[in-house]
Amino acid sequence: MDRRELLKMIALATGSAVIGGEFFLSGCTSGAKTEAGFTPTTISLLDEIGETILPATSTPGAKEAQVGQFMKLYVTECYPQVVQDVFMNGISQLQETCKKKHGKLFMDSSVEERAALLNDLEKESKEYNAAQAKKDMPAYEELKKKNRSDQFIASPQHYYTMIKQLTLLGFFTSKQGATLAMRHVSVPGRYDGALPYKKGDKAYS
């Protein structure tokens, strides 16, 4: 699966376009490039959040794919400063929400508690993103009338949407995700238009 198709898949899965996707396609060189806040502790936390989203089963999970390190790279290389701020502040918000809900931080929570928290954030993020899209619409329509819709800048998404998108993106671009979670056919190789498929088979990467 190429990068463009992967971005489309993640957008469909999360209901929002991937922020910085255009920079990701070109190699990610337009971010604010500030690593403030990305401590080893933060990266470990992001690994655990990612593992809750994509847990290991018969194939590796997000933690083994080191999605926390991927998020650090993507956020610093592809996110503008305003979006970086939302992402980093969101990590603190997630911890506060977890503490209010379970009386403990995410790393101290059980697997069930972590899943319950992220389910709540999933619902919250969908409502938030829908409200932001509605709020942005007048500005977009105004620019569209002037044939300047390409200048439109959408409001940042909910921080959990970003975390989920980067978990998926980091996992499926990793060696583990591309070769184990998906069936990998290395290239170059011969074309075969009639490869066998059984229901339940993994997608090809």
Buried (B, 14 or more C-beta within 10 A) or exposed (E): BEBEEBBBBBBEEBEBBBBBBEBBBEEBEBBBEBEEBBEEEBBEBBBBBBBBBBBBEEBBBBBBBBBBBBBBBBBBBBBBEEBBBBBBEBBEBBBEBBBEEBEEEBEEBEEEBBBBBBEBBBEBBBEBBEEBBEEBEEEBEEBEEEEEEEEEEBBBBBBBBBBBBBBBBBBBBBEBBBBBBBBBEEEEEEEEEEEEEEEEEEEEB
